[in-house]
C-alpha cells in the first residue's frame, strides 16, 4: 500500500474558495513543503499565486491510501500536476 497526502487550505476572505496547495506528498514532503513553512508563517508560490500561510483560515490534510502498484515512482505527482486545482476524489480521509 502507498499513502498520499493532500493539503487544502482556505485563506481569510476566500471562504468559498478552498485551494489545493499540495497533492500526493509523503510524510517527509508534507513536513518540508507545508508544516515547517506554515509554522513560520512563510509565503509559498503555488502556480502563479503567492500564498501567505499566515493568512490561512482553514487547513485540511487528506490521506489517500492506494493499493495499486504505480507505473513508476512519482507517477501520482505527475498526474496531479496535469490536473492543477482539482480536489481529491471521494473516498479520501481527512486527518484533521
Long-range contacts (C-beta under 8 A, 24 or more apart in sequence): 1-65, 1-66, 1-67, 2-65, 2-66, 2-68, 2-70, 3-27, 3-63, 3-64, 3-65, 3-66, 4-63, 4-64, 4-65, 4-66, 4-76, 5-29, 5-30, 5-61, 5-62, 5-63, 5-64, 5-95, 6-61, 6-62, 6-64, 6-88, 6-92, 7-34, 7-59, 7-60, 7-61, 8-59, 8-60, 8-61, 8-62, 8-87, 8-88, 9-51, 9-53, 9-56, 9-57, 9-58, 9-59, 9-60, 10-56, 10-57, 10-58, 11-51, 11-52, 11-55, 11-56, 11-57, 12-55, 12-56, 12-57, 13-55, 14-57, 15-57, 18-58, 18-60, 18-87, 19-46, 19-51, 19-85, 20-84, 20-85, 20-86, 20-87, 20-88, 21-46, 21-51, 23-76, 23-77, 23-80, 23-88, 24-76, 24-77, 24-80, 30-61, 47-84, 59-96, 60-94, 60-96, 61-94, 61-95, 61-96, 62-88, 62-92, 62-93, 62-94, 62-95, 63-92, 63-93, 63-94, 63-95, 64-88, 64-89, 64-91, 64-92, 64-93, 65-93
